[in-house]
C-alpha cells in the first residue's frame, strides 16, 4: 500500500523572496530565528506568508523584520487581535547584529529577508546583505537565465 503524500508546502520552505534575488546582488546570508505568536505559526503551517517587501532594520541593538505579511486563518485567530504586518523580532547574537549594522552603515548595503523555512519544529529566517542592481544588470541576468534554459532544452533533445 502506497503512503499518502502530505498536503501543503513541499520541503521545508514556507516562503521565498524571489523579487529580492531579481532586484539585488545578495551576499553574506545569515540564518536566524524569529519570535512569533501562536496564530502566526498556524498560518505559516497553512502557507499563508509573503516576503515581497520585507527587510531587516536594526534598532537599539536588536534586529527587527518589517514588511513580512502573515495572513491569519479564519478559525485560528477568532479571539485574538491580529496584525498581519507587525514587526517581528529576529533572534541573533549580539556580535552578529553589530557586524550586520556595521556593514549596513559603512558599505551602503541593506538587509533583506530571502526565505522563511522550517528547521525541525522551529521557524527560521534567511537574511542577506543586499546591494541594488542597475537596470542593465537585471537585463543581463534575464538573458543569462533564458540562455541557460535554451541550452538545457537543446541538450535534452540532442541526447535522444
LINHU-V707059 format. One record per pair of residues at least 6 apart in sequence whose ideal C-beta (glycine too) atoms are under 7 Angstrom apart, sorted by the first residue. I is the first residue (numbers start at 1). J is the second residue. If there is no record, write none. Layout:
i:I j:J
i:I j:J
//
This chain:
i:8 j:47
i:9 j:47
i:12 j:117
i:12 j:118
i:12 j:119
i:13 j:115
i:13 j:117
i:14 j:44
i:14 j:47
i:14 j:49
i:14 j:116
i:14 j:117
i:14 j:118
i:15 j:49
i:15 j:50
i:15 j:51
i:15 j:116
i:16 j:51
i:16 j:114
i:16 j:115
i:17 j:51
i:17 j:52
i:17 j:54
i:17 j:112
i:17 j:113
i:17 j:114
i:17 j:115
i:19 j:52
i:20 j:26
i:20 j:112
i:20 j:114
i:20 j:130
i:22 j:138
i:23 j:132
i:23 j:133
i:24 j:112
i:24 j:130
i:24 j:131
i:24 j:132
i:24 j:133
i:25 j:130
i:25 j:131
i:25 j:133
i:26 j:114
i:26 j:128
i:26 j:130
i:27 j:128
i:27 j:129
i:28 j:128
i:28 j:129
i:29 j:126
i:29 j:128
i:30 j:96
i:30 j:127
i:31 j:124
i:31 j:126
i:32 j:90
i:32 j:91
i:32 j:92
i:32 j:124
i:32 j:125
i:32 j:127
i:33 j:91
i:33 j:122
i:33 j:124
i:34 j:65
i:34 j:88
i:34 j:90
i:34 j:91
i:34 j:123
i:34 j:125
i:35 j:88
i:35 j:89
i:35 j:91
i:36 j:88
i:36 j:123
i:39 j:72
i:39 j:76
i:39 j:77
i:39 j:80
i:39 j:82
i:40 j:70
i:41 j:123
i:42 j:73
i:42 j:76
i:43 j:70
i:43 j:71
i:43 j:72
i:43 j:73
i:43 j:76
i:44 j:70
i:44 j:123
i:46 j:73
i:48 j:70
i:48 j:71
i:49 j:69
i:49 j:70
i:49 j:116
i:50 j:69
i:51 j:68
i:51 j:113
i:51 j:116
i:53 j:67
i:54 j:65
i:54 j:66
i:54 j:67
i:54 j:68
i:54 j:112
i:54 j:113
i:55 j:66
i:55 j:67
i:55 j:110
i:55 j:111
i:55 j:112
i:55 j:113
i:56 j:63
i:56 j:64
i:56 j:65
i:56 j:90
i:56 j:111
i:56 j:112
i:56 j:113
i:56 j:127
i:57 j:64
i:57 j:66
i:58 j:97
i:58 j:100
i:58 j:101
i:58 j:104
i:61 j:97
i:62 j:89
i:63 j:90
i:63 j:92
i:63 j:97
i:64 j:87
i:64 j:88
i:64 j:89
i:64 j:90
i:65 j:87
i:65 j:88
i:65 j:90
i:65 j:113
i:65 j:125
i:66 j:87
i:67 j:85
i:68 j:88
i:68 j:113
i:69 j:84
i:69 j:85
i:70 j:84
i:71 j:84
i:72 j:82
i:72 j:84
i:90 j:125
i:100 j:111
i:103 j:109
i:103 j:129
i:104 j:110
i:104 j:111
i:109 j:129
i:109 j:130
i:109 j:131
i:110 j:130
i:111 j:127
i:111 j:129
i:111 j:130
i:112 j:127
i:112 j:128
i:112 j:130
i:113 j:125
i:113 j:127
i:114 j:126
i:114 j:127
i:114 j:128
i:115 j:126
i:116 j:123
i:116 j:125
i:117 j:124
//
